[in-house]
Amino acid sequence: MISRFLLVLALGLSSGAHGADVAVVLSDSGGAYGEFATTFQQSAIPPGWRLRWVGTTESLDGAAFRADLIVAVGSEATRSSLKRSEGRPVLATLLPRQAYDRALGEAGAARPRQVTAITLDQPLPRLMAFIRQLFPDKHKVGLLTGPDTRHLLPQIRAAAKEAGLVPEAEDVEGESTLVPALGQLFAKTDLLLALPDASVYRRDNIRVILLTSYRHQRPVIAFSQAFVTAGALAALYSTPSQMARQTAELLRQLNPESISLPSPQSPTLFSLAVNRNVAQSLGLSLPDDASLRRSIGADREAR
């Protein structure tokens, strides 16, 4: 798909069309990144913009860094683009906020003056509203925090208070503290809200967290479809296609003659997933998916 798209771009470049150039740098050619590229290709690129190059970090071409704006898709693409952009504006997307902040720090003085992101992290008020819709009679929300999420606690407390919820947090400092932290948390809360902290929710920890939550009969609200498939009760998340559509929409808001990037933003398009088998095993009666989508404004085109 990517090589075919590059050929189309090459033909387009020879037509003499005018406009600001966009290069799309992908962390990989398949999976979520391929889905993003396909949707972005199919989106209506606004007047004044044209796609100049699309490819992976492994096949980076000089044309990518002659573009007027670089769209970096995923963590690896963001790291490479920030270090090699030669001062050109970079729009990072399809990555967690913590990965974006880390990439900025790693780039140091090499980072361009203009850089922003559309991150995967759902806004805290949206998450709290989702919990209220799922559990109108529950109020105590548990959180496992680590290096990437400790600093969010003041914001979490404010958003929870606004929604009539009470957050309780336990810090995880290492592998040995995970199960004790869960036990303490489940003794005083009604559910676990999982935030994307790579040091806490590692692949080898997910099963332990889900099994412990099930033993305590506490549901887990997660941040990905895969997490729900593995046994979490529900999740809010944004698909690669939704992120691509939001990226194309952001282009429409920019002036190609004088690019000025906005501050980093959260997803405007999002989907939800509910594991009805888990709900049944926990004895929970939940609203149907359509009612949940209407109540929180979730994008119905969950792709």
C-alpha positions in Angstrom: 0.0 0.0 0.0 2.7 2.5 0.9 4.8 1.9 -2.2 1.7 2.3 -4.4 0.9 5.6 -2.6 4.4 6.9 -3.1 4.0 6.3 -6.9 0.8 8.3 -6.8 2.5 11.1 -5.0 5.4 11.2 -7.4 2.9 11.6 -10.3 1.1 14.3 -8.5 4.4 16.2 -7.8 5.1 16.4 -11.5 1.8 18.1 -12.3 3.1 21.5 -11.2 0.4 21.9 -8.4 1.1 24.6 -6.0 0.6 24.6 -2.2 2.3 23.7 1.1 3.8 20.3 1.2 3.0 17.6 3.8 5.2 14.6 4.5 3.8 11.7 6.5 6.4 9.7 8.4 5.2 6.3 9.7 6.7 4.3 12.5 5.9 1.1 10.5 4.1 0.3 7.3 1.5 -2.1 8.7 -1.0 -2.4 11.5 -2.3 0.8 13.0 0.2 2.9 11.0 -1.0 1.4 7.7 -4.6 2.1 8.7 -3.7 5.7 9.6 -2.0 6.1 6.2 -4.9 4.7 4.2 -7.5 6.9 6.0 -5.3 10.0 5.7 -4.8 9.2 1.9 -8.6 9.0 1.5 -9.3 12.1 3.5 -10.0 15.3 1.6 -6.8 17.3 1.8 -7.8 20.9 2.0 -6.9 23.4 -0.7 -3.5 24.9 -0.3 -2.0 21.6 0.9 -0.5 18.6 -1.0 1.0 15.3 0.1 4.6 15.2 -0.9 5.9 11.9 0.7 4.6 9.0 2.7 6.8 6.3 4.1 8.4 4.7 7.2 11.3 5.8 9.3 13.4 3.0 7.7 12.8 4.4 4.2 13.1 8.1 4.9 13.7 10.1 1.8 15.1 13.6 1.5 11.7 14.7 0.2 10.2 14.2 3.6 12.4 16.8 5.1 11.9 19.3 2.2 8.2 19.4 3.1 6.6 22.4 4.8 5.0 20.2 7.5 6.0 16.8 8.8 3.2 14.5 10.2 4.9 12.0 12.4 2.8 8.9 13.1 3.7 7.0 16.2 6.5 7.2 18.8 9.4 6.1 16.6 8.4 8.4 13.7 8.1 11.3 16.2 11.6 10.7 17.6 13.2 10.5 14.1 11.3 13.5 12.8 12.1 15.8 15.7 15.8 15.0 15.4 15.9 15.3 11.6 13.3 17.9 10.7 15.9 20.6 10.1 13.7 23.1 11.8 10.5 22.3 9.9 7.2 22.1 11.8 6.3 18.7 13.2 2.8 17.4 14.0 3.1 14.2 16.0 0.1 11.8 16.2 -1.0 8.3 17.2 1.1 8.2 20.4 0.4 8.7 24.1 1.2 12.1 25.6 4.0 10.5 27.8 5.7 9.2 24.6 5.4 12.7 23.0 6.9 14.4 26.0 9.7 11.9 26.2 10.5 12.4 22.5 10.7 16.2 23.0 13.2 15.7 25.8 15.3 13.3 23.8 15.4 15.7 20.8 16.8 18.5 23.0 18.1 21.4 21.0 17.5 19.6 17.7 13.7 19.9 18.1 12.0 22.4 15.7 10.6 25.7 17.0 7.1 24.6 16.0 5.9 21.2 17.2 2.6 19.9 18.4 0.7 16.6 18.8 -2.7 14.9 18.7 -2.2 12.4 21.4 -4.2 9.2 22.1 -5.0 10.1 25.8 -8.7 10.6 26.4 -9.5 13.9 28.3 -10.1 13.3 32.0 -13.6 14.9 32.0 -14.6 12.4 29.2 -13.3 9.5 31.2 -15.1 10.6 34.4 -18.3 11.1 32.4 -18.0 7.6 31.0 -17.6 6.1 34.6 -20.6 8.0 35.8 -22.7 6.6 32.9 -21.5 3.1 33.6 -21.9 3.3 37.4 -24.3 5.9 38.5 -24.3 4.5 42.1 -20.5 4.1 42.5 -18.2 6.9 43.5 -14.8 5.6 44.6 -12.3 5.3 41.7 -9.0 3.5 42.1 -5.8 4.5 40.3 -2.4 2.8 40.0 0.2 5.5 39.4 3.8 5.4 38.2 6.5 7.7 36.8 4.3 8.7 33.8 1.1 9.4 35.8 2.0 10.7 39.3 2.0 14.2 38.1 -1.5 13.9 36.8 -3.1 13.4 40.2 -4.1 17.0 40.8 -5.8 17.1 37.4 -7.5 13.7 38.1 -8.8 14.9 41.5 -10.2 18.0 39.9 -12.0 16.2 37.1 -13.2 13.5 39.5 -14.6 16.1 41.9 -16.4 17.8 39.0 -18.1 14.5 38.2 -19.0 13.6 41.8 -16.3 10.9 42.0 -13.6 10.3 44.7 -10.2 9.1 43.4 -7.9 7.0 45.5 -4.3 6.3 44.2 -1.7 3.7 45.1 1.8 4.2 43.7 3.6 1.3 42.0 7.4 1.5 42.3 8.3 -1.9 41.0 7.1 -5.4 40.2 6.9 -6.5 43.9 4.6 -3.6 44.8 2.0 -4.2 42.2 -0.2 -6.9 43.9 0.0 -5.3 47.4 -1.0 -1.9 45.8 -4.0 -3.5 44.0 -5.1 -5.2 47.3 -5.0 -1.9 49.2 -6.8 -0.1 46.3 -9.6 -2.6 45.9 -10.2 -2.6 49.7 -11.3 1.1 49.5 -12.6 1.6 45.9 -15.4 0.4 43.6 -13.4 0.1 40.4 -10.0 0.6 38.7 -9.4 3.3 36.1 -6.3 2.3 34.1 -4.3 5.2 32.7 -1.7 4.7 30.0 1.5 4.4 32.2 4.0 2.1 30.5 5.7 1.3 33.7 2.5 0.0 35.4 0.5 -1.4 32.5 3.2 -3.5 30.9 2.2 -6.4 28.8 3.4 -8.9 31.4 1.4 -7.1 34.1 -2.0 -7.0 32.5 -2.9 -10.6 33.3 -2.0 -10.1 37.0 -4.0 -6.9 37.2 -7.1 -8.4 35.5 -7.0 -11.6 37.6 -6.6 -9.6 40.9 -9.4 -7.3 39.9 -11.7 -10.3 39.2 -10.9 -12.0 42.5 -11.9 -8.7 44.2 -14.9 -8.4 41.9 -13.8 -4.9 40.8 -14.2 -3.8 37.2 -11.4 -2.3 35.2 -12.0 0.7 32.9 -9.2 0.6 30.4 -7.7 2.7 27.5 -7.7 0.3 24.6 -9.8 -2.3 22.7 -7.1 -4.9 23.3 -7.3 -4.4 27.1 -11.1 -5.0 26.9 -10.6 -8.1 24.8 -8.2 -9.3 27.5 -10.7 -8.9 30.3 -11.2 -5.3 31.2 -14.9 -4.2 31.5 -14.8 -1.2 29.2 -12.6 1.3 27.5 -12.6 4.7 25.7 -10.1 4.8 22.9 -9.4 6.4 19.5 -8.8 4.3 16.4 -6.0 5.0 13.9 -8.7 6.0 11.3 -10.2 8.5 13.8 -6.8 10.0 14.5 -6.1 10.3 10.8 -9.4 12.1 10.2 -8.6 14.5 13.1 -5.2 15.1 11.6 -6.7 16.0 8.2 -9.2 18.3 10.0 -6.3 20.1 11.7 -4.7 20.8 8.3 -7.9 22.5 7.3 -7.5 24.9 10.2 -3.9 25.8 9.3 -2.8 28.5 7.0 -0.5 26.9 4.5 1.1 30.2 3.7 2.1 30.8 7.3 2.0 27.7 9.4 1.3 28.2 13.1 0.7 25.0 15.0 -1.7 25.0 18.0 -1.0 23.5 21.4 -1.1 19.6 21.8 -4.7 18.3 21.7 -6.6 15.3 22.8 -8.7 13.1 20.5 -12.0 14.7 19.3 -13.1 11.4 17.7 -13.3 8.3 19.9 -15.0 5.0 20.3 -16.0 2.7 23.2 -15.8 -1.0 23.9 -17.7 -3.0 26.6 -17.0 -6.6 27.5 -20.5 -7.9 28.2 -19.2 -11.3 29.3 -17.1 -9.6 32.0 -20.1 -7.5 33.0 -22.2 -10.6 33.4 -19.5 -12.4 35.5 -19.4 -9.4 37.8 -23.2 -9.2 38.1 -23.3 -5.8 36.5 -26.2 -4.4 34.5 -24.9 -1.7 32.1 -26.5 0.6 29.6 -26.4 -0.6 26.0 -23.6 0.6 23.7 -25.9 3.0 21.8 -27.1 4.7 25.0 -23.5 5.0 26.2 -22.4 6.5 22.9 -25.2 9.0 22.9 -24.5 10.0 26.5 -20.9 10.8 26.0 -20.9 11.8 22.3 -18.7 8.9 21.1 -18.0 8.7 17.4 -20.3 6.2 15.8 -17.9 5.4 13.0 -15.7 3.2 15.1 -13.3 1.8 12.6 
